[in-house]
Amino acid sequence: MLMTLQINQQQICLALNNPLRCWIIELLQSHSALSSTDLASLLHISLGKCHYHLDNLDGLIKQDNEKRYFLTEEGKRAFQLLIKL
């Protein structure tokens, strides 16, 4: 359990350490689910750059059957921490 908690804290710290990843978390919280193309468009970044940041959010986000991203429970917890900053 402690190992899982440490990994989750590391994932959250990594996510909150970059403004684009914070914006992705905020967008997914407000839109429920978005495709990588939609996220890249909303963030005004390339699709490749978007995928890089999505890869760094592993554990905080997942994809549904339509390949749209959404927040996991850990991602929702990261959002709660983000709004407290």
N, C-alpha and C positions, 0 to 999 in steps of 0.2 A: 504493500500500500504506500509506504514512504517513497519507494522508487517511482511509482506512478505519479504521486503528488509532485515530486521533483521534476519529472519530465513535463508534466502539465504546466508547472510554473515556468520552466524554461521556454516552452512553446509560447506561452502568453507574453513573456518578456521579449522574445524575438519578434512577435507580432506587433507589440506596442512600441518597439524600438524604431519603427519606420513609418513615416506619415502615410505612405501609400497603403501599407497593410492596415493601418488604422482606418483609413477611408474605406477600404474593402469591407472591413468588419462593420463599419457604420452603414454602408450601403446594403449589405446583406441583412442587417437587422431591420432596416426600414423597408426593404423590398421583399423580404422573405427568401426569394431565390432569384438568381440572375445567371445568365450564361457568361462565359469569359468574354465573348464579343461585346455584350452589353456593358460589362464592367470596364473593359478597355475604353469603350466609347465614353462612358460617364466620367472616367478618370482622365481622358484625353492622353492616353499612353498607347504604345504599340501592343499588339496581342502577345508578342513574345515577352515583353516586360511584364505584362499582366500575368502570364503563366508563371514566370519566375516568382512573383510575389505570392501567387496562389499556392505554388509548391512549398513555399516557406510557411504557409498557414496550415500545413498538414496536421490533422488532429483537431483543429479549430473549425474547419470547414469540411464538407463532404459534397458529393454530387448525387443528384437524383437520377431517375431513369432517363430523363430528358437532357442530361449533362449540364443541368443548372446547378450552381453552387448554393449552399445554404449553411447556416451556422449550426455546429454541433452544440451540445450542452456546454462543453468547454469554451466554445466560441462565444456563446451567450454570456458566460462568466467573464470572458475577456472584454466583451462590450460593457458589462457592468463596471469593470475596473476602469475602462477607458472614460466613461462618463464621470467618474469620480476624480479624474486627473485635472 
